[in-house]
Amino acid sequence: MIFAFLIQCAVSFVSVVAFAVLFHAPRQEWAWCGLTGMAGWAAYWLLVQMEQGVVTASLVAAVVLALLSRILAVVRRCPMTVFIMGGIFPLVPGAGIYYTVYYFIMGEEGQCLAKGVETLKIAAAIAIGIVLVLALPGALFRPLGCRSRKTR
């Protein structure tokens, strides 16, 4: 299980860095973007392995991702969007959307409805997780970005 976890983390890191490059994130932020996305995916993967369900895992992973993105935005003095856009990539339920449409086209209404509802729940959980972190007051994060007067 440890080996599988390390592989999952490595692949998520590389994929998020690739999206950071694709989205023209500043070069000096690529590694931070990768670490942010990897942390979100690691939280998701661990919760799924503990059989918590994909919706709960998506919610917690989105909170981890958004919280880390918000902290890095203050510490690195860079917009939060730089870190969260690529980091959200591994969590997006692309396979769920694919299978919803596949079952629709194949005329399997029951499976289409079930997969569509699950996909909407995952998307809503991701959105709620991000909104929960964005609702936190900025004053909580400001001390992280303060530098001493000597460095100014």
C-alpha positions in Angstrom: 0.0 0.0 0.0 2.9 2.4 0.7 4.3 1.8 -2.8 0.9 2.5 -4.3 0.6 5.7 -2.3 4.0 6.9 -3.4 3.2 6.2 -7.0 -0.2 8.1 -6.7 1.7 11.1 -5.1 4.4 11.1 -7.8 1.9 10.9 -10.7 -0.3 13.6 -9.2 2.7 15.9 -8.6 3.9 15.5 -12.2 0.4 16.0 -13.6 -0.2 19.2 -11.6 3.1 20.6 -12.6 2.3 19.8 -16.2 -1.0 21.8 -15.8 0.9 24.6 -14.1 3.2 24.8 -17.2 0.1 24.6 -19.5 -1.7 27.4 -17.6 1.5 29.6 -17.7 2.0 29.7 -13.9 5.2 31.4 -12.9 8.2 29.0 -13.2 9.2 29.5 -9.6 5.7 28.3 -8.5 5.7 25.1 -10.4 7.0 22.9 -7.6 4.6 24.6 -5.1 1.7 23.9 -7.5 2.7 20.3 -7.7 2.9 19.9 -3.9 -0.5 21.5 -3.5 -2.1 19.2 -6.0 -0.3 16.2 -4.5 -1.5 17.1 -1.0 -5.1 17.3 -2.2 -4.8 14.0 -4.1 -3.1 12.3 -1.2 -6.0 13.3 1.1 -8.5 12.0 -1.4 -6.7 8.7 -2.0 -6.2 8.0 1.7 -9.8 8.6 2.5 -11.0 6.4 -0.4 -8.6 3.7 0.9 -10.2 4.0 4.3 -13.6 3.5 2.6 -15.0 6.9 3.4 -16.7 7.3 0.0 -15.7 9.4 -2.9 -17.9 12.4 -2.1 -16.5 12.7 1.5 -13.0 12.2 0.1 -13.5 14.9 -2.5 -14.8 17.4 0.1 -11.9 16.8 2.4 -9.4 16.9 -0.4 -10.8 20.2 -1.7 -10.5 21.7 1.8 -6.9 20.6 2.0 -6.2 21.9 -1.5 -7.9 25.2 -0.9 -6.3 25.7 2.5 -2.8 25.0 1.2 -3.4 27.2 -1.8 -4.5 30.1 0.4 -1.5 29.7 2.7 0.9 29.5 -0.2 -0.8 32.6 -1.8 0.1 34.6 1.2 3.5 33.1 1.9 4.6 33.2 -1.8 2.9 36.5 -2.5 1.1 35.0 -5.5 -2.6 34.7 -6.4 -4.4 31.7 -4.9 -5.6 30.8 -8.4 -2.1 29.9 -9.5 -2.0 27.0 -6.9 -5.6 25.9 -7.0 -6.2 25.7 -10.7 -3.7 23.0 -11.4 -4.2 21.4 -8.1 -7.9 20.8 -8.6 -7.2 18.8 -11.8 -6.7 15.4 -10.2 -10.0 15.8 -8.2 -12.3 16.7 -11.1 -14.7 13.8 -11.8 -13.9 13.4 -15.5 -14.5 9.7 -15.6 -17.9 10.2 -13.9 -18.9 12.7 -16.6 -17.7 10.3 -19.3 -19.7 7.3 -18.0 -22.8 9.4 -17.5 -22.8 10.4 -21.1 -21.8 6.8 -22.1 -24.7 5.3 -20.3 -27.0 7.9 -21.7 -25.9 7.1 -25.3 -26.2 3.4 -24.7 -29.8 3.8 -23.4 -29.0 2.6 -19.9 -31.1 5.3 -18.0 -30.7 3.8 -14.6 -26.9 3.7 -14.7 -26.8 7.1 -16.3 -28.9 8.6 -13.5 -26.9 6.9 -10.8 -23.5 7.9 -12.3 -24.8 11.5 -13.0 -26.0 12.0 -9.5 -22.7 10.7 -8.1 -20.7 13.0 -10.4 -22.9 16.0 -9.3 -22.3 15.2 -5.7 -18.6 15.1 -6.2 -18.6 18.4 -8.1 -20.7 20.0 -5.4 -18.4 18.6 -2.6 -15.3 20.1 -4.4 -17.1 23.5 -4.7 -18.3 23.4 -1.1 -14.8 22.6 0.1 -13.2 25.5 -1.7 -16.0 27.9 -0.6 -15.5 26.8 3.1 -11.9 27.8 2.9 -12.5 31.0 1.0 -15.1 32.0 3.7 -12.3 32.1 6.3 -11.3 35.7 7.1 -8.1 36.9 5.5 -6.8 38.0 8.9 -6.1 34.4 9.7 -3.6 34.1 6.9 -2.0 37.5 7.1 0.5 36.7 9.8 2.0 34.0 7.5 3.0 36.6 5.0 4.5 39.1 7.4 8.3 39.6 7.1 10.5 41.4 9.5 11.3 45.1 9.0 14.9 44.3 8.2 13.9 42.4 5.0 11.7 45.2 3.7 
